[in-house]
Amino acid sequence: MKRLESSEGEVHRVYVDGRVVFSGNEDEALDIITDLSIQYYETGSPDPSTITLERIPDNGKIESIPNWEENY
């Protein structure tokens, strides 16, 4: 999987249905997305279309990545 260029101070947030379920570093955010994928496979929830990954670089400019798989 291709990684976004990241720096030490940036934050990644994972949203489900518009609610923040995680805020932290890129590796942990991708772990959360993996966990959500497994949860969807096992239970049918959460709907993948409701999951958003947001990257906040050191400069504070928010980059929303709603279809993050298309970026890799």
N, C-alpha and C positions, 0 to 999 in steps of 0.2 A: 504494500500500500504506500502510495506516495505521500510524503509528509508536507505540510505547509511549512514555509520558512518561519521559524519561530525564534524568539529570543527569551532570555531568562525571565523578564518581567511581564510577559504577556499572559493574559488570562483567557481560558476557553470555558464557555458556558454551554450546557446542554439543557434545552427546554423540551418539555412534553406538554402539549395543550397550552402553550404560552406560559407555563410555570417553570421556573428554574429548578432543575433537579440536581444539578452539579455545577460547581464553579471551581476551576483549578487549572492544572497544567494539561498540556495536549495529550500526553500518554494516558493519564487518568480519564480524561474526557472520552477518548477512544475506547477505553475499557468499559465505561458506562454505556456507550453506544452498543458495544458488543453484548453487554448484559441485557440491554433492552431488546436487542435482536433475538437473543435466546428466549427471553420472556415472551416475545411476540410469537415465536415458533411454538412454545409450550402452551400458551394461554390464549393467543389471539389478540392480546392487548400489550402495549399500546399500539395504536394504528401508526405505522411508520410515517405516514404523511403528516403526523402531528409533531414529529421530532425535528428540532432545529439545533444546529451547532453554530455557535457564535464565537468569533475570535476577536479579542480586544488587544491589539498590539500596544507596545510601550507608548505610542503617541496618543492612545486613547480613542482612535477612530474605530468604531465598531464595524466589523465585517460579518454579516450574517451569511451563513452557508446552509440554506434550507435543503438543497439537494447535494449534500456533501459527497455522495458516491460519484456523482458526475464530475467532480473536481479531481478524482484520483485515477 
